[in-house]
């Protein structure tokens, strides 16, 4: 598994109210609110040296979306 993917999944599991997270899970359905998402994105941007546009941030709906954005 890609290191970035592992890091993001680990952080999502810390923030989530769900124990098992799959790539197709909707962010809201696993208990990640907008503040949690903003915190996660801010930390990932700093850690990976990537800056998301407002459009990219608005497109995040699933776990896979977050991982895809930071893995490219």
Secondary structure, DSSP 4 states (H G I P E B T S, - for coil): --HHHHHHHHHHHHH-S-SS--TT-BTGGGT--HHHHHHHHHHHHHHHT----HHHHHH--BHHHHHHHHH-
